[in-house]
Amino acid sequence: MDKNTSDTARSDTTSALSNPAPAQPIAHAPLEQVKNWLLGLQARICSGLEAEESRGCFIEDRWDRDAGGGGCSRVLEGGEVFEKAGVNFSHVYGESLPASATAHRPELAGRSFNAMGVSLVIHPRNPFVPTSHANVRYFVAEKPGAEPVWWFGGGFDLTPYYPFEEDCVHWHKTAKAACDPFGAGVYAQYKKWCDEYFFLKHRNETRGVGGLFFDDLNQWDFETSFAFMRSVGDHFLPAYQPIVAARKNTHYTDAQREFQLYRRGRYVEFNLVYDRGTLFGLQTGGRVESILMSLPSQVSWKYNWHPEPGTQEARLYEDFLKPKDWLQLSQDSK
């Protein structure tokens, strides 16, 4: 498909049909290619996570969306390692994009759309194993008489409770490896965007130690953009699985578990207040169970709580919940 930057500058909110028919999937050749890869990624990630789990496995829940499309949610709950893990594939389509998708791209208002992706959130039981999130997605927006507008998005980020610097360095080295084939500045650009996106303004802190975040990716041709999304998706397990393996058997106390539940509250706050994917899913009439599978099974809030100075809990706030050059830290430690 030709890159269509000139068309993205246009704005046309009128419908070509006064009585539009029910939404149908857009006849767009790469859709099946992207969809097949996404389904394969979902299967590979579930298999990799199950390899770390000693109790339980993913259950599969296929669902349909009345307005067009559907998906397949895979969820593991009550595991020894993973208290709750969800890996969701969805492919939805409709006659017009919701407000969450057009807020920063008003020229797309009124276009029909296809949206597909894999989104996952992993909430481990052990407080020494970080929560992780990843998402890769593909959008196509069309209107009669104009070239389709397509773009990719995604990324992955890490949310530790009792962090280890070497885990953060490994996470970011793997993120950089995903980006390196596509240009010298790509990792730095999308690392910075991740730090800015996963930021709780009302708490004045980052959600975790970041990773990668990208959206509206179509400045390259389709094949290069698709290859970048694949690289990000393919690097999630190599980034996360070694951390799980290294920390899942670490002894922890009831107090540390309590702190984990408290910090999970920040995760819930971000997903319900800021997350674009959550807002998009709810505004398009998506399946609520699949959209909110990102929320942990157990979480707590405490009024005006602050960690004691000099504790491991205080170290999280002081040393980790702010943007940091983890790759430079790795160089400095040599």
DACORUR-V920119 format. One record per pair of residues at least 4 apart in sequence whose ideal C-beta (glycine too) atoms are under 6 Angstrom apart, sorted by the first residue. I is the first residue (numbers start at 0). GAP is how many residues later the second one is. Records with the same first field share a line. If there is no record, write none. Layout:
# DACORUR-V920119
I = GAP + GAP
This chain:
# DACORUR-V920119
0 = 221
2 = 218
3 = 143 + 145
6 = 139 + 140 + 142
7 = 99 + 141
9 = 97
10 = 96
12 = 96 + 97
15 = 128
19 = 75
22 = 45 + 70 + 71 + 72
24 = 68
25 = 88 + 114 + 116
27 = 112
29 = 4
30 = 4
33 = 104
34 = 81
37 = 51 + 80
38 = 50
40 = 77 + 192
41 = 45 + 47 + 76
44 = 42
45 = 12 + 28 + 41
47 = 189 + 193
48 = 36
49 = 7
51 = 29 + 192
52 = 26 + 28 + 29
53 = 26
54 = 24 + 25
55 = 20 + 22 + 23
57 = 16 + 18
58 = 16
59 = 14
60 = 12
61 = 10
62 = 7 + 8 + 224
63 = 6
64 = 4 + 5 + 27
66 = 27 + 218
67 = 25 + 26
68 = 22 + 23 + 24
70 = 18 + 19
71 = 17
72 = 15 + 217
73 = 13
74 = 11
75 = 6 + 9
76 = 7
80 = 167
81 = 42
82 = 40 + 42 + 214
83 = 39 + 212 + 213
84 = 37
85 = 35 + 207
86 = 33
87 = 31 + 202
88 = 29
90 = 25
91 = 23 + 192
92 = 21
94 = 17
95 = 14
96 = 4 + 5 + 11 + 16
97 = 185 + 186
98 = 4
99 = 179 + 180 + 183
100 = 179
101 = 4 + 6 + 7
107 = 33
110 = 30 + 31 + 32
111 = 30
112 = 28
113 = 26
114 = 24
115 = 22
116 = 19 + 20
117 = 18
118 = 16 + 158
119 = 14
120 = 12 + 173
121 = 10
122 = 8 + 173
123 = 5
125 = 122 + 126
126 = 34 + 35 + 125 + 129 + 130 + 133
127 = 34 + 119 + 122
128 = 115 + 118 + 119
129 = 28 + 29 + 30
130 = 28
131 = 26 + 108
132 = 24
133 = 22 + 102
134 = 19
135 = 18 + 93 + 97
136 = 16 + 17
137 = 14
138 = 12
139 = 8 + 10
140 = 8
141 = 6
149 = 68
150 = 65 + 66 + 67
151 = 65 + 73 + 77
152 = 62
153 = 75 + 78
154 = 39 + 57 + 58 + 59
155 = 55 + 56 + 80
156 = 37 + 41 + 51 + 53 + 54
157 = 13 + 50 + 51 + 53
158 = 48 + 49
160 = 99 + 102
161 = 150
162 = 157
166 = 76
167 = 41 + 158
168 = 157 + 161
170 = 68
171 = 154 + 155
173 = 61 + 64 + 65
174 = 36 + 37
175 = 11
177 = 53 + 54 + 57
178 = 7 + 8
181 = 4 + 46
184 = 4
186 = 4
189 = 22 + 23 + 24
192 = 4 + 20
193 = 16 + 17 + 18 + 19
194 = 15 + 128
196 = 16
197 = 9
198 = 7
199 = 5 + 70
204 = 116
205 = 115
206 = 63
208 = 111
216 = 8
217 = 7
219 = 4 + 5
221 = 4
229 = 4
234 = 4
236 = 4
243 = 4
251 = 4
258 = 54
260 = 37 + 38 + 39
261 = 38 + 40
263 = 32 + 35
264 = 34 + 36
267 = 27 + 31
268 = 4
269 = 4
270 = 4 + 7 + 23
275 = 4
278 = 4
280 = 5 + 10
285 = 5
287 = 4
306 = 4 + 6 + 7
308 = 5
313 = 4
314 = 4
315 = 4
316 = 4
